[in-house]
């Protein structure tokens, strides 16, 4: 659904092409997430029926304290640890009655040099080129998660908590897309509730 609503959100700017981090190929589409800004994460939330999709971008400085190729094993481990934490999705909480199950989590980096590698689907043409949008002098974490919710009518809201792990994160800017339209909000300190009711 995220790809389907992108044209309607083109005015948000900051196009970003997401590479794929799994054994399944998807089309690469420009993301409407705004430009890289330290202290601010961007979260796009799309709900359609029982399918909930989220797309996150976080500056490398806020995640690991640097935006350059890692210099040693400790810095490489720090990057790997952030990727694992994002894919583990422990920073998201959903009401039990909505019965939401994580189906897919794909996270990767841009701008860390040796820490990032283009990933390809095994069935893809080896000559296929993946497009990446890089911001000069910046490094970032990007990713998508997909949940299947058996009772989406009971998913009135969910909770985001990135601030507990990333103390330098000042705000998460959230764009919510659903059958009821679009709304935007900000989570100060990188944590708070994201309402989906009234969609």
Residue pairs with C-beta under 8 A, 6 or more apart in sequence:
1 46
1 47
1 48
1 51
1 53
1 177
2 29
2 44
2 46
2 53
2 55
2 144
2 177
3 27
3 29
5 46
5 177
6 29
6 30
6 31
6 32
8 182
9 32
9 175
9 177
9 182
10 32
12 32
12 33
12 34
12 175
13 32
13 34
13 35
14 31
14 32
14 33
14 34
14 35
15 30
15 31
15 32
15 133
16 30
16 31
16 33
16 57
16 133
16 142
17 28
17 29
17 30
17 31
17 130
17 131
17 132
17 133
18 28
18 29
18 31
18 55
18 108
18 142
18 143
18 144
19 28
19 108
19 118
19 119
19 130
19 132
20 26
20 28
20 106
20 119
20 120
20 121
20 130
21 106
21 107
21 108
21 119
21 143
22 104
22 106
23 121
23 122
24 121
25 121
25 123
25 124
28 130
28 131
30 133
31 44
31 55
31 57
32 44
32 175
33 42
33 44
33 55
33 57
34 42
34 173
35 135
36 57
36 59
36 135
36 138
36 140
37 59
38 59
38 61
38 62
38 168
39 59
39 62
39 168
39 169
39 170
39 171
40 59
40 169
40 170
40 171
40 172
40 173
41 56
41 57
41 58
41 59
41 62
41 162
41 166
41 169
41 171
41 172
41 173
41 190
42 56
42 57
42 58
42 172
42 173
42 175
43 54
43 55
43 56
43 160
43 172
43 173
43 174
43 175
43 194
44 54
44 55
44 56
44 174
44 175
44 177
45 52
45 53
45 54
45 174
45 175
45 176
45 177
45 194
45 196
46 52
46 53
46 54
46 177
46 178
47 53
47 152
47 155
47 176
47 177
47 178
47 179
47 196
47 199
48 178
48 179
49 152
50 148
50 149
50 150
50 151
50 152
51 146
51 147
51 148
51 149
52 100
52 146
52 147
52 148
52 149
52 152
52 155
53 144
53 145
53 146
53 147
54 92
54 144
54 145
54 146
54 147
55 142
55 143
55 144
56 86
56 107
56 141
56 142
56 143
56 144
56 145
57 140
57 141
57 142
58 140
58 141
58 162
58 166
58 169
59 67
59 138
59 139
59 140
60 66
60 67
60 109
60 111
60 112
60 138
60 139
60 140
60 141
61 67
61 139
61 168
62 166
62 168
62 169
63 82
63 141
63 166
64 75
64 78
64 79
64 82
65 78
66 75
66 139
67 111
67 112
67 137
67 138
67 139
67 140
68 112
68 113
68 139
69 112
69 113
69 114
69 115
70 76
70 78
70 79
70 112
70 113
70 114
70 115
76 115
79 109
79 112
79 115
82 141
83 107
83 108
83 109
83 141
85 91
85 165
86 105
86 107
86 141
86 143
87 105
87 106
87 107
87 143
88 105
89 102
89 105
89 145
91 160
91 161
91 162
91 164
91 165
92 145
92 158
92 159
92 160
92 161
93 158
93 159
93 161
94 100
94 147
94 149
94 155
94 158
94 159
95 154
95 155
95 156
95 157
95 158
97 151
97 154
98 149
98 150
98 151
98 152
98 154
98 155
99 149
99 150
99 151
100 147
100 148
100 149
100 150
100 155
100 158
101 147
101 148
101 149
101 150
102 145
102 146
102 147
103 146
103 147
103 148
104 144
104 145
104 146
105 143
105 144
105 145
105 146
106 143
106 144
106 145
107 141
107 142
107 143
107 144
108 116
108 119
108 141
108 142
108 143
109 115
109 116
109 139
109 140
109 141
109 142
110 116
110 132
110 133
110 134
110 135
110 139
110 140
110 142
111 134
111 135
111 138
111 139
111 140
112 139
118 130
118 132
119 130
120 126
120 128
120 130
149 155
155 196
156 195
156 196
156 197
157 193
157 194
157 195
157 196
157 197
158 193
158 194
158 196
159 191
159 192
159 193
159 194
160 172
160 174
160 187
160 190
160 191
160 192
160 193
160 194
161 190
161 191
162 169
162 172
162 190
162 191
163 169
163 189
163 190
163 191
164 190
164 191
166 190
169 189
169 190
170 188
170 189
170 190
171 186
171 187
171 188
171 189
171 190
172 186
172 187
172 190
172 191
172 192
173 184
173 185
173 186
174 184
174 185
174 186
174 187
174 194
175 182
175 183
175 184
176 182
176 183
176 184
176 185
176 194
176 195
176 196
176 199
178 196
178 199
179 199
180 198
180 199
181 199
185 194
185 195
187 194
